[in-house]
Amino acid sequence: MTDPNQITATRLYRSPDPKMRFLPEGPYPLGEGRFSWVSIQLGGDSKEGALNVLDLESGNHRSHRLPGRPGFAFPCDDQKHFIVGCERQIGLFNPVDGIWSPLVAAIDSAVDNTIVNDGVVFEDNLLFGMKDLEFATKKAGLYLFRGSDRKLIQLRDDQICSNGKAVVREGENVWLYDIDSPTREIVRYRLDIEAGKVSERTVVVDLTADPAVPDGMILTPDGQSLIVAMFHPGQPEFGQTRQYGLKTGQLERTWKTPGSPQNTCPNLVANQGKVYLVITTAAEHMSPEQLAAAPEAGSLFVAETDFESTGSVPEYPTPALDDPAM
């Protein structure tokens, strides 16, 4: 009998360009049947990345080069711009005319060799982290870009590769769920947005004995579980994206990506009355032998789900470029 909690995803899209398959991350729904994602790096030595948009019905894919390596891109509520973390800046990007308008610069200026990585929109706020490009030192920042006053606030300064994030409001408490990938832990902080502070960390899911590394992460639509992409640096037959309960930390469901071990980020996309899980995967620093053993590395995967909606996928409130708070 087939286990309903073991699901095999199938290829949705595979770029014909190997550079675009190197490090896709951060899928995000753009309404019905469309979603975006970022190509963080166009190859191992590249300092250039891209914003991508795919239409599920037509299969049309558009790619827009960015002025550096992006960590995330979220649609704005003006239906024109994306707010993008790119290198050490947060800015607005218009994919139609290609104009990049910086909002915040010189992020993480107290240290060297870090760039923006993953983030999440919560209400009118943006939470994001940085990564050490050497993947070695606890020096990268975790930040709140507060919507009320457009102020950038450093919450922590001890990240190595700050990745998946999710935020839950429970009564008067706001909880930030966070992944610093090399720790192999999913942790929780109490987040005080007004004070610009987080509490001490509490481990929710301990993956320190796992051969794979937790990467991108989203909440399930009911807010009770986390869906986590697992980046496996080895050569298993398939990669995994997993669902863990928030309260229990227990594994609830697994999606497999045959021929692609490096799962990077998940998200949910609605199309024709159904909700699908989209999983980006990578071919980061794979040798020719590894690529031969992982023929789908860098592909985007999809699986139908039993979710009734995509849950909360907010658009970012578009800031005015002449806002005096900027």
Residue pairs with C-beta under 8 A, 6 or more apart in sequence:
5 252
5 253
5 254
6 253
6 254
6 256
7 253
7 254
7 255
7 256
7 303
8 238
8 255
8 256
8 258
8 303
9 241
9 255
9 256
9 257
9 277
9 279
9 301
9 302
9 303
10 301
10 302
10 303
11 296
11 299
11 300
11 301
11 302
12 54
12 278
12 299
12 300
12 301
12 302
13 54
13 59
13 61
13 299
13 300
14 21
14 296
14 298
14 299
14 300
15 21
15 61
15 298
18 43
18 283
18 298
19 39
19 42
19 43
19 46
20 39
20 42
20 50
20 52
20 63
20 298
21 282
21 283
21 297
21 298
21 299
22 39
22 40
22 41
22 42
22 43
22 44
22 46
22 282
22 283
22 284
22 298
23 39
23 40
23 41
23 264
23 282
23 283
23 284
24 37
24 38
24 39
24 40
24 52
24 264
24 280
24 281
24 282
24 298
24 300
25 37
25 38
25 40
25 71
25 72
25 118
25 215
25 216
25 264
25 265
25 280
25 282
26 36
26 37
26 38
26 70
26 71
26 72
26 73
26 118
26 216
26 265
26 267
26 280
27 35
27 36
27 37
27 265
27 266
27 267
27 269
27 278
27 279
27 280
27 300
28 35
28 36
28 37
28 73
28 74
28 75
28 267
28 313
29 35
29 267
29 268
29 269
29 270
29 310
29 313
30 36
30 53
30 75
32 270
32 271
33 55
33 56
33 57
33 269
33 270
33 271
33 272
34 53
34 54
34 55
34 56
34 269
35 53
35 54
35 56
35 267
35 269
35 278
36 51
36 52
36 53
36 54
36 73
36 75
36 82
37 52
37 54
37 73
37 265
37 280
37 300
38 49
38 50
38 51
38 52
38 66
38 70
38 71
38 72
38 73
38 84
39 49
39 50
39 51
39 52
39 63
39 70
40 49
40 69
40 70
40 71
41 47
41 48
41 49
41 69
42 48
42 49
42 50
44 284
44 285
46 69
47 68
47 69
48 65
48 66
48 68
48 69
49 65
49 66
49 68
49 69
49 70
49 86
50 63
50 64
50 65
50 66
50 70
51 63
51 64
51 66
51 70
51 73
51 82
51 84
51 93
51 95
52 61
52 62
52 63
52 64
53 61
53 62
53 64
53 95
54 60
54 61
54 300
55 61
56 269
56 271
57 271
62 95
64 93
64 95
64 98
65 98
66 84
66 86
66 93
66 100
67 86
67 87
67 100
68 86
68 87
68 89
68 115
69 86
69 87
69 115
70 84
70 85
70 86
70 116
71 85
71 86
71 115
71 116
71 117
71 118
71 119
71 128
71 131
72 84
72 85
72 116
72 117
72 118
72 119
72 128
73 82
73 83
73 84
73 85
73 93
74 82
74 83
74 84
74 119
74 121
74 126
74 315
74 316
75 81
75 82
75 315
75 316
76 82
76 83
76 92
76 315
76 316
76 317
76 318
77 315
77 316
77 317
77 318
78 318
80 94
80 96
80 318
81 92
81 93
81 94
81 318
82 92
82 93
82 95
83 90
83 91
83 92
83 93
83 103
83 126
83 316
84 90
84 91
84 92
84 93
85 116
85 117
85 119
85 128
86 93
86 100
86 116
87 115
87 116
88 105
88 106
88 107
88 108
88 109
88 114
88 115
88 116
89 102
89 103
89 104
89 105
89 107
89 116
90 102
90 103
90 104
90 107
90 116
90 126
90 128
90 145
90 152
91 100
91 101
91 102
91 103
91 104
92 100
92 101
92 103
92 318
92 319
92 321
93 99
93 100
93 101
94 101
101 321
103 150
103 319
103 321
103 326
104 145
104 152
104 326
107 116
107 130
107 141
107 143
107 152
108 114
108 130
108 140
108 141
110 157
111 139
111 140
111 141
111 157
113 132
113 133
113 134
114 130
114 131
114 132
114 133
114 139
114 140
114 141
115 130
115 131
115 133
116 128
116 129
116 130
117 128
117 129
117 130
117 131
117 140
117 161
117 162
117 163
118 128
118 129
118 162
118 163
118 164
118 165
118 179
118 216
118 265
119 126
119 127
119 128
119 129
119 165
120 126
120 127
120 128
120 165
120 166
120 167
121 314
121 315
121 316
122 167
122 174
122 314
123 147
123 314
124 147
124 148
124 316
124 317
125 144
125 145
125 146
125 147
125 193
126 144
126 145
126 147
126 316
127 142
127 143
127 144
127 145
127 165
127 167
127 176
127 191
128 142
128 143
128 145
128 162
128 165
129 140
129 141
129 142
129 143
129 159
129 162
129 163
129 165
129 178
129 180
130 140
130 141
130 142
130 143
130 159
130 162
131 140
131 159
131 160
131 161
131 162
131 163
132 139
132 140
132 159
132 160
132 161
135 160
135 161
135 182
136 160
137 160
138 158
138 159
138 160
139 157
139 158
139 159
139 160
140 157
140 158
140 159
140 160
140 161
140 162
141 154
141 155
141 156
141 157
141 159
141 162
142 154
142 155
142 156
142 157
142 159
142 162
142 178
142 198
143 152
143 153
143 154
143 155
144 152
144 153
144 155
144 191
144 193
144 196
145 151
145 152
145 153
146 152
146 153
146 193
146 196
147 317
148 193
148 194
149 325
150 319
150 323
150 325
150 326
151 196
151 325
153 196
155 189
155 191
155 196
155 197
155 198
156 198
159 180
160 180
160 181
160 182
160 183
161 180
161 181
161 182
162 178
162 179
162 180
162 181
163 179
163 180
163 181
163 214
163 215
163 216
163 217
164 177
164 178
164 179
164 186
164 214
164 215
164 216
164 217
164 218
164 228
164 229
164 265
165 176
165 177
165 178
165 179
165 217
166 176
166 177
166 217
166 218
166 219
166 226
167 174
167 175
167 176
167 177
167 191
168 174
168 175
168 177
168 219
168 223
168 246
169 175
173 190
174 190
174 191
174 192
174 193
175 188
175 189
175 190
175 191
176 188
176 189
176 190
176 191
176 198
177 186
177 187
177 188
177 204
177 217
177 219
177 226
177 246
178 186
178 187
178 188
178 189
178 201
179 185
179 186
179 187
179 214
179 215
179 217
179 228
180 187
181 213
181 214
181 215
181 231
182 213
183 208
184 206
184 207
184 208
184 210
184 213
184 214
185 203
185 204
185 205
185 206
185 207
185 208
185 214
186 203
186 204
186 205
186 207
186 214
186 217
186 226
186 228
186 244
186 249
187 201
187 202
187 203
187 204
188 201
188 202
188 203
188 204
189 198
189 199
189 200
189 201
189 202
190 198
190 199
191 197
191 198
191 199
192 198
204 226
204 244
204 246
204 249
205 214
205 226
205 228
205 244
205 249
206 249
207 213
207 214
210 230
211 232
211 233
211 234
212 230
212 231
212 232
212 233
212 239
212 240
212 261
213 230
213 231
213 232
213 233
214 228
214 229
214 230
214 231
215 228
215 229
215 230
215 231
215 263
215 264
215 265
216 228
216 229
216 264
216 265
216 266
216 280
217 226
217 227
217 228
217 229
217 265
217 266
218 226
218 227
218 266
218 267
218 268
218 311
219 225
219 226
219 227
219 311
219 312
220 226
220 227
220 243
220 307
220 311
221 268
221 275
221 307
221 308
221 309
221 310
221 311
221 312
222 311
223 246
223 311
224 245
224 246
224 247
225 243
225 244
225 245
225 246
225 252
226 243
226 244
226 246
227 241
227 242
227 243
227 266
227 277
228 241
228 242
228 243
228 244
228 266
229 241
229 263
229 264
229 265
229 266
229 279
229 280
230 239
230 240
230 241
230 242
230 263
231 239
231 261
231 262
231 263
231 264
231 282
232 239
232 240
232 261
232 262
232 263
233 261
233 262
234 261
235 261
235 290
235 293
235 294
236 261
237 258
237 259
238 256
238 257
238 258
238 259
238 260
238 261
239 256
239 257
239 260
239 261
239 262
239 263
239 281
240 254
240 255
240 256
240 257
240 263
241 254
241 255
241 257
241 263
241 266
241 277
241 279
242 251
242 253
242 254
242 255
243 251
243 252
243 253
243 254
244 250
244 251
244 252
245 252
255 266
255 277
255 279
255 301
255 303
257 263
257 279
257 281
257 296
257 299
257 301
258 296
259 294
259 295
259 296
259 297
259 299
260 281
260 294
260 296
260 297
260 298
260 299
260 301
261 281
261 294
261 297
262 281
262 282
262 283
262 284
262 286
262 294
262 297
263 279
263 280
263 281
264 279
264 280
264 281
264 282
265 279
265 280
266 277
266 278
266 279
266 280
267 277
267 278
267 310
267 313
268 275
268 276
268 277
268 278
268 305
268 307
268 310
268 311
268 313
269 275
269 276
269 278
269 310
270 276
270 309
270 310
274 304
274 305
275 304
275 305
275 307
275 308
275 309
275 310
276 302
276 303
276 304
276 305
277 302
277 303
277 305
278 300
278 301
278 302
279 300
279 301
279 302
279 303
280 300
281 296
281 297
281 298
281 299
281 300
281 301
282 297
282 298
283 291
283 294
283 297
283 298
286 294
286 297
290 297
291 297
319 326
